[in-house]
Amino acid sequence: MEKFCEDICVEPENIIMLVLAWHLEAAKMGYFTKDEWLGGMTVLECDCTERLKGKLDYLRSELNDAVAFKNIYRYAFDFARDTNQRSLDMDTATSMLALLLGRTWHLFPVFHQFLEQSKYKGLNKDQWYNVLEFSRTINTDLSNYDEDGAWPVLLDEFVEWQKTRSASRLPYITNKREGERKLTAETKQLT
């Protein structure tokens, strides 16, 4: 696999390799079977490394297509999961989430921190799928999060954890007038 990555000038951990694996319908991470390779290269209309290198921009562009990205994201769960396991272990899950959402989801660093300190040892498929939906629909300040929604407990706990962390921080005040306005608003909430 390393030689192949060298030949197409792509690092093995580059997200493009995941997109390529999705096109090949590869069952396991780290290698492609002959049938997967031939089938995928036929679909991509590539018969040599130079043609595949010419398709890298196309593969990269699929990450910007919401439907294709959702399919790649969902594919990644089974692709990265150990054959005998029903869930992704937490190290693999956080690595794959970083690869898939780390560049685009502003809350990812906070979510990653939550996962590292949480009781969870892995993510099941429902949790995995819902993390993508959460990242796409919930505001960074969590203001539109519905506690009564059908989110997995993992995400309920993340929101509670983040809100507790945010509440424990002192508000940043840029000037005296803003400070007086915030103090007045907070006082009104208490009465």
C-alpha positions as CSV (number, residue, x, y, z in Angstrom):
1,M,0.0,0.0,0.0
2,E,2.9,2.4,0.8
3,K,4.4,1.9,-2.6
4,F,1.1,2.5,-4.3
5,C,0.6,5.7,-2.2
6,E,4.1,6.8,-3.3
7,D,3.3,6.2,-6.9
8,I,0.2,8.4,-6.8
9,C,1.9,11.0,-4.5
10,V,-0.6,10.7,-1.7
11,E,0.1,10.0,2.0
12,P,-1.6,6.8,3.2
13,E,-3.5,8.7,5.9
14,N,-4.8,11.3,3.4
15,I,-8.6,11.4,3.2
16,I,-8.3,10.8,-0.5
17,M,-7.3,7.2,0.3
18,L,-10.6,6.8,2.1
19,V,-12.5,8.2,-0.9
20,L,-10.6,5.9,-3.2
21,A,-11.4,2.9,-0.9
22,W,-15.1,3.8,-1.1
23,H,-15.0,3.8,-4.9
24,L,-13.2,0.4,-4.8
25,E,-15.8,-0.8,-2.3
26,A,-12.8,-2.1,-0.2
27,A,-13.9,-4.2,2.7
28,K,-10.8,-3.7,4.9
29,M,-8.5,-0.9,5.7
30,G,-4.9,-1.3,4.5
31,Y,-5.2,-3.3,1.3
32,F,-7.4,-3.8,-1.8
33,T,-8.2,-7.2,-3.2
34,K,-7.7,-7.8,-6.9
35,D,-11.5,-7.8,-7.5
36,E,-12.0,-4.6,-5.6
37,W,-9.1,-3.0,-7.5
38,L,-10.3,-4.1,-10.9
39,G,-13.9,-3.2,-10.3
40,G,-13.1,0.3,-8.8
41,M,-10.6,1.2,-11.5
42,T,-13.1,0.2,-14.2
43,V,-15.7,2.5,-12.6
44,L,-13.2,5.3,-12.3
45,E,-12.0,4.6,-15.9
46,C,-8.4,4.3,-14.8
47,D,-6.0,1.8,-16.4
48,C,-2.8,3.2,-15.0
49,T,-1.4,5.2,-12.2
50,E,-1.1,8.4,-14.3
51,R,-4.9,8.3,-15.0
52,L,-5.6,7.7,-11.3
53,K,-3.4,10.7,-10.4
54,G,-5.5,12.7,-12.8
55,K,-8.6,11.7,-10.9
56,L,-7.4,12.9,-7.5
57,D,-9.0,16.3,-7.9
58,Y,-12.3,14.6,-8.7
59,L,-12.0,12.3,-5.6
60,R,-11.2,15.4,-3.5
61,S,-14.2,17.3,-4.9
62,E,-16.5,14.5,-3.7
63,L,-15.8,15.6,-0.2
64,N,-17.7,18.8,-1.0
65,D,-20.8,17.0,-2.3
66,A,-23.1,16.5,0.7
67,V,-24.6,13.3,-0.5
68,A,-21.3,11.7,-1.5
69,F,-19.7,12.8,1.7
70,K,-22.5,11.3,3.7
71,N,-22.0,8.0,1.9
72,I,-18.2,8.1,2.4
73,Y,-18.7,8.9,6.1
74,R,-21.1,6.0,6.5
75,Y,-18.8,3.7,4.6
76,A,-15.9,4.6,6.9
77,F,-17.6,3.0,9.9
78,D,-17.6,-0.5,8.4
79,F,-14.3,0.0,6.6
80,A,-12.5,0.9,9.9
81,R,-14.3,-1.5,12.2
82,D,-12.7,-4.8,13.1
83,T,-14.5,-7.7,11.5
84,N,-15.7,-9.3,14.7
85,Q,-16.8,-6.0,16.4
86,R,-20.1,-4.2,16.3
87,S,-18.6,-0.9,17.1
88,L,-15.5,1.2,16.5
89,D,-13.0,1.3,19.3
90,M,-12.5,4.8,20.6
91,D,-9.0,5.3,19.2
92,T,-10.1,4.3,15.7
93,A,-13.3,6.3,16.0
94,T,-11.6,9.5,17.0
95,S,-9.0,9.1,14.3
96,M,-11.6,8.6,11.6
97,L,-13.7,11.5,13.0
98,A,-10.6,13.7,12.8
99,L,-10.0,12.6,9.2
100,L,-13.6,13.2,8.2
101,L,-14.8,16.1,10.3
102,G,-11.7,17.7,11.8
103,R,-11.3,20.2,8.9
104,T,-15.0,21.3,8.7
105,W,-16.7,20.9,12.1
106,H,-15.7,23.7,14.4
107,L,-16.8,21.8,17.5
108,F,-14.7,18.8,16.6
109,P,-11.7,19.7,18.9
110,V,-14.2,20.0,21.8
111,F,-16.0,16.8,20.9
112,H,-12.7,15.0,20.7
113,Q,-11.7,16.2,24.1
114,F,-15.1,15.1,25.5
115,L,-14.6,11.6,24.0
116,E,-11.1,11.3,25.5
117,Q,-12.4,12.0,29.0
118,S,-15.7,10.1,28.7
119,K,-16.7,6.7,29.8
120,Y,-17.2,5.5,26.3
121,K,-14.9,2.8,24.9
122,G,-16.2,3.0,21.4
123,L,-18.9,4.3,19.0
124,N,-21.7,2.1,17.7
125,K,-23.2,2.7,14.2
126,D,-26.1,4.7,15.5
127,Q,-23.8,7.1,17.4
128,W,-21.5,7.3,14.4
129,Y,-24.3,8.3,12.0
130,N,-25.7,10.8,14.4
131,V,-22.4,12.5,15.0
132,L,-22.4,13.5,11.3
133,E,-26.0,14.8,11.5
134,F,-25.2,16.7,14.7
135,S,-22.2,18.3,13.1
136,R,-24.3,19.4,10.2
137,T,-27.4,20.7,12.0
138,I,-26.4,22.0,15.5
139,N,-25.0,25.5,15.9
140,T,-21.5,25.8,17.4
141,D,-23.0,27.5,20.5
142,L,-25.5,24.5,20.7
143,S,-28.4,27.0,20.9
144,N,-30.6,25.0,18.6
145,Y,-30.0,21.6,20.4
146,D,-33.3,20.1,21.4
147,E,-32.8,18.1,24.6
148,D,-36.0,16.2,23.8
149,G,-34.8,15.3,20.3
150,A,-33.9,11.7,19.3
151,W,-30.2,12.1,19.7
152,P,-28.1,9.3,21.3
153,V,-27.2,9.7,25.0
154,L,-23.6,10.2,23.9
155,L,-24.6,13.5,22.2
156,D,-26.9,14.5,25.1
157,E,-23.9,14.1,27.5
158,F,-21.6,16.0,25.2
159,V,-24.0,19.0,25.1
160,E,-24.4,18.9,28.9
161,W,-20.6,18.6,29.3
162,Q,-19.9,21.5,26.9
163,K,-22.6,23.8,28.5
164,T,-21.2,23.1,31.9
165,R,-17.7,24.0,30.7
166,S,-18.9,27.1,29.0
167,A,-20.9,28.3,32.0
168,S,-17.9,27.9,34.3
169,R,-15.9,30.3,32.2
170,L,-16.1,34.0,33.0
171,P,-17.6,36.1,30.2
172,Y,-15.2,38.2,28.2
173,I,-16.2,41.8,28.4
174,T,-14.7,44.2,25.8
175,N,-15.7,47.5,27.5
176,K,-17.4,49.0,30.5
177,R,-20.7,49.6,28.7
178,E,-20.9,46.0,27.5
179,G,-20.2,44.8,31.1
180,E,-22.9,47.0,32.5
181,R,-25.4,45.7,29.9
182,K,-24.5,42.0,30.6
183,L,-24.8,42.6,34.4
184,T,-28.2,44.3,33.9
185,A,-29.4,41.4,31.7
186,E,-28.1,38.8,34.2
187,T,-29.8,40.6,37.1
188,K,-33.1,40.7,35.3
189,Q,-32.9,36.9,34.7
190,L,-32.4,36.3,38.5
191,T,-35.5,38.3,39.5
